Every structure is written in C-alpha cells, then in structure tokens.
Amino acid sequence: MMRTPCLLLLLLPPVLCVSETSLEPCEVDDDDFRCFCNFTDPQPDWSSAFQCMIAVEVEIHGGGRSLEQFLKGADADPKQYADMVKALRLRRLTVASAQVPAVLVTAFLRALGYSRLKELTLQDLEVTGTPPPPPLEATGPALSTLTLRNVSWATGSAWLAELQRWLKPGLKVLNIAQAHSLAFSCAQLRTFPALTTLDLSDNPGLGEHGLTSALCPQKFPALQALVLRNAGMDTPNGVCAAMAVAGVQPRHLDLSHNSLRATAPGAPACVWPSALDSLNLSFSGLGQVPKGLPARLSVLDLRCNKLNREPRLEELPKFGCLLFLFPDQFL
C-alpha cells in the first residue's frame, strides 16, 4: 500500500508509533454518518482517519501542526485509487487547523476530483509555498459549496484564481470569512458561471473600497444573493456603487450587522440593481431610514436598529406586496 498524506483523507497515511493507550483522535457517530478527527497528540495516530471512510460528513482538525512530512506522497498518481474514492459516501468535508504546503493542497484537490464531494470547508489554515502549475482542465472536485474561513495564502491576491483552476465548473455558493486578502487578481480570475451566492461576511476590514476590488466586474453573472454581514460597510449607497461597478444584479442583499450611517448630503445618487427584491438592514445601528434606498422592494428588514420613530411612508420603498420588518415597538 502506498504511503500518502492523511490530508488526502482517502489515501493511506503512514502509521506513526503511538501508545496503545492513546485515545482515538477520530470518532464516528452511531449512524456512520459523521466522523470528527482532532489530531492534537504530539505524535498523532493518522491511521485513525481510516474509520472516516464510511462517513458522509468528515471534519479533520490538524492541531495547528505543519503537514510538510506528507509531501512525499503528494506526487502520487490519483488514478491508482480512483475506484476507491468514487465508492466513498463523502459529501461534506472540513479540513482545519494546520499549516499546509500549497503542493499538498493541490494534491488533495486532485484526489477529491474522483469523489462525490459537494461541500468543502477550509478553516484556520496557513497555505505555504508556491502551488504547481494548474492543469489545462480542472481535475478537482465538482463542488456546489466552498467555504474558506481564516485561510492565508502565500500567493497574495492570486490565491482565488489559482484555487479556481483546480475546481470543476458549477460552484454555486462561495463563502469567504476572515480573509487575509480579498483584493483579487481580476485579470487572472475566470468567470463563476453558476455562482448564485457570494458571502463575504465577517471581514470587518473589507469596507466599500475593498468590496469594489473583490467584486471583479463580469465574473459573477448568475449572482442572486450578496451577503455582507459584519464586513465594514458604511452606507447602503456605497454598496450600491460597488455593485454598479461590478455589474452584479443580486435579488437579495444582506447588510446586517454593519455600523451603517446615513449617506452624506450631496453624495451622488446610485441606481440600484433592477433585480434587487430583498434588503436586510437589521442590527446596523440605524437611527433613521437611510435615503436613496431602492424604489421597489418586496422585503425590507429594519429590525434591531435604533429608529426613534416609525418610518414615514415617503421614506420607504414602494411595491404592491411589501413586507416591512420593523422593530418591535412599531408593531
């Protein structure tokens, strides 16, 4: 049997010497549905991950350690174990808390290209070094959802473009939180033809200027929901301007949990996307309804703000069947 990294999950890891009394780092629930691993031992028993091969959901925490020791297995031909990977039940995978060479990340994605994985979460990872040249055609998994939380990349602004080239088209949901850089290299980034939800929440340093850099023009043609909770947004008007530059037409915009303020007097008006149907301004510290909101909405959420009076009719969007979500004192 080949010796390959446990990060690749389904490939065979080297068995390290551990005490027979050591607790198992991996546990599978009674239904063989979910497997959780936490490799915190100084000499972890990586072979414990074998039991995860029967699970649908797998979560692996590397204990913050470097995984460079597994680089020798990164150049293995994934075709050797393709049939085994195809037979797995794995649908949702989380890999967290580790320092991972970029070469190992690409080997990991290449191996998962034979799986039926749909949701991948990378969390609290430091990706080091330079990745290998991307393939002419994507060889990684056909994901529907990709979540990245507190992941740093040595490649700077090119990281998303390089990661994208390993993934098969069809990604529908992209969540990026606590990012070290969201100033994407738009010239290198390809179109996300099927992406309907872009969630950049929990990036308090993003701001409207950063949003303009992150929303690469014409790269998100199918976008229906833009989620910007706790993302350093200042005014709805500023977000509108960033969306106009990018040419996105979401139906739902979530600006909740930002410290929003009124648009400055004399600021240029912004034309909101015609498709916008729902706007969430809850938990934003608003003392009054901001001016310049979309003329028509089906849902406007103003809950948990600091409104000192019920909004006047002329301050609100107009539409045939409008649902306003007001603070409790106005209900």
N, C-alpha and C positions, 0 to 999 in steps of 0.2 A: 504494500500500500504506500502511496506517495505521502510525503511529509509536506503539508501545506498549512497556511495560517488559519487559526480559528476564526479570524475576522471574516474569512470567506464562508464561515458558518458550516457549509455543507461539504467542505473539503476536509480531509483528515488532518488534524493538528498533531504536532509532536506531543508525546506523553511525557510530562515533566515528572521528576521524582517528588512525591509528596507523601506525607504521613498517612497511614491507613485510617487514622482517627480524625483527619481533616474533614470539616463539614463540606458537603457538596456545594459548589458555587452555583449550580443550576438546579432549578426546580420546575417541574411540570405539574399543572393542575390535574385534578382528578378526571377531567374530561379530555385530557391530552390536547387541549385547545391552546393554552398559553404557556410559554416557557420563559422564565426570567433567570438571567445569569448576572452575578456580581463577582467579578474576579479581583477581589481585594487582597487576597493572600499574597505574601511576598513571593512564593513560588506556586502560582495558581495551577490547578489541575485543568488544563484547557480541554482535555478529553471529555470532561463533564458535559460539554456542549453537544456531544453526540445525541443525548436524550432529547434535544430540541428538534431533531429531525422529523419528529412526528407531529409537531405543533403547527397551528395556523398562524398564531401571533408569537413572535420571538423578540425579546428585549435583552440586549447584552451590554453590560457596563464593564469597561476595561480597567477600572480602578485608577484612572489617570496615568497609567504607565505607557511607555513607548512600545510600539509594536514592531520596531525595526528588526527584531530577532526573526521575524517571519518573512523577511524579504526574499530569502532563497526560494520560497515556494511561489512567489508572485509571477514567475515566468512560465508556470506550468500551463500546458495547453488545456483549456476548459473542455474541449471536445472529449477528453478522456473520461470525464464524469458527467457528460451531458444527460445521459439517460437517467442517472440517479437524481440529478437536480430537477429534471422535468417531472419526476414522480412525486416530488415533495408537495405537502399541503400548504406550504408557506405563502401567506398573503400579505402580512404586515410585519415589518422588521424595524427595530430601533437599535442603533449602534451608538454608544455614548461613552464619554469619559476616557479618552485615550489620545495619545499622540501618534498620528498615522502618516507614514510616508505616502506621498501622492501616488507613487508607483503601486503601492498596495491598494489604494482606493480604486484605481482603475482596474486592477486585477479582480477586486471584489465585485465591481460592476459588471465586468466581463463574465464572471462566473454566474452572476444572477441573471444574465441575459437568457439563460436556459430555463429559468424558473417562471412560476406564475405569480410572482410578487407584484402587488398593486400599490402598496403604500410603504414608503421608505422614510424613516426619520433618522437624521444625523444630529447628534446633540453633544455639546461640550467637547468638541474635537479640535485638535490642532493639526492641520494638514501641512506637512513639511515637504520641502524639496520640490523639484520640477516634475510634472507628470510626463509620461511618454507622449509621442505624437498621437493625436486622435486617429481613429480608424476612418477609412473613406466612408463607411456606412456604420451607423450606430450599432454596437454589439451588446449594449447593456440592457437592462430590463425595460419592459413596456409599462411604466408606472402611470397610475392615474393621479396619485398624490405624492408630492415631495415636500418634506418639512425639514428645514435647517434652523437649528437654534444654537446660538453661540458657537459657531464654527468659524475658525480662522484659516485663511489660505495664504500660502507663501507667494502665490502668483498675482496678488493685488487685484486690480479691477478686472482682470481677465478670467477670474475664477468661474463665474457663472457660464460664460461662453465655453470654457473648456469642459466643464461638467456636462453641459447640454449636449455636447457632441458624442457623449457616450450613451445617452439615453435615447431610446426609440421614440419617435413622434407619438403624440397622443396625450401628453401630460395635461391634466385638467385643473389641478389645484397646486399652487406653489405658495408655501408659507416660509417666510424668512424672518426670523426674530433674533434680536441681539447680535446683529451682523457687525463685523468689523469694517466692512466696506460695502456700500450699496451704490457706489459710483461705477456702474457697469461700463465695460468697453462696448458701446453700442455698435461700433463698426464690426466687431467680431461676433456679436450676438446674432443668432439666427431667429427667425420668427417662431413664436409659440402658436401654431395654428389652432390648437384645440383648447388652449388655456382659458377657462371661464372665471376662475377665482385667483386673485393675487392678494395675498395677505402679508403686509409689511408692518404688522402691529409689533409693539414692544421694541421699537427702535427710536427711543426718545431723542436721539441726536439727528434724526433724519431731516426734519423740517421741510418746508416747501421747496427750498432750493435743492435739497437732496432728492426730493421726490421727482423733480424735473429731470435729474440725472438718472434716477432709477427707472423711470418710465420711458424707456427708449422708444422713439417715435416709430410707429407702424410695426412694432414687434408683438403687439397683443391684440390682434384684430377681432378675436372672439370674446374679449373680456366682458363679463357680466357683473362681477362683484369686485369692488376695490375696498379692502379693509385696512384702515389706518388708525387703529386704536393705540393710544399712547405712543404716538410717532412724532411728537414735536410740531404738530400743525398749529398755525396761528389763527388763520381766518378761513372760513369756507371759500371766500373769494380767491384766496391764494391757491387753494387746492384746485379750484375750477380752472385757474390759469395754467397750472401744471398739466392738468388733463387735456386742455386745449392744445398745448404744445405737442403732447404725445399722440393726440388723435384718438384717444380711447373713448369708448361710448358705453360705460357701465350702466346697468339698470339699478344697481344698489351701491351706495357709498356709505361707509361707516367711519365717522369722525369722532366717535365717542371716546371718552377718557383722554381727551386733549384739553389743554388750557386755552380755549378759544376766546377771542376778543372780537369786538366789532370792527368792521372794515374801516380804515382811516377815511375821513372826509376827503373827497376829491379823487379817491382811487379809481382807476378806470374800471368800468363795468366789465363783467365777464359773461360770455354766452355759455350757459351750461349745456352739457350733452343732451340732445333731444330725447335720448332713450332713458335718461335717469328717472326712476319711478319711486325710489325709496331713499330717504336721507336720515341717518342716525346721528343726532347731536346730543345724545344723553351723556350725563356725567362730564360736562365740559365747562362748568363754572359760568355759564352764560347768565348775565343779568337782564338781558333783553333779547328778543328775536333778532338775529343778525339781518342787516339789509342785504339785498341782492341775492336772495335765495332763488332757486328755480321757480319759474312761474307756475309750473304744474307738478304736482306730486300726488301719489296715492298714499304714501306713508311719510309722516314727519315725526320723528321721535325727539321730544324735548324733555323727557323725564330726568329727574335728579339734577336739575340746574338750580340757579339762584334767581329765577324770574320773580320779580316782586309784584307782578300783576298779570292778569290773564291777557294774552296777546290779542291785539285788535285784529279785526277781520282783514284790514288792508295790509297788515304785516305778514300775512300768511299766504302760502301758495294757494292757487285755486284749481279745483278739478271736480268732476262730477261726483266721485265717491271718495272723499278724502278722509283718511284716518289720522287724527292727531293724537299723539300720546303725550299728554300733559302731566306736569307734576300733580301729586295727589290733592293739593289744596285747591286746585282749579276744577276738580271733578265733582 
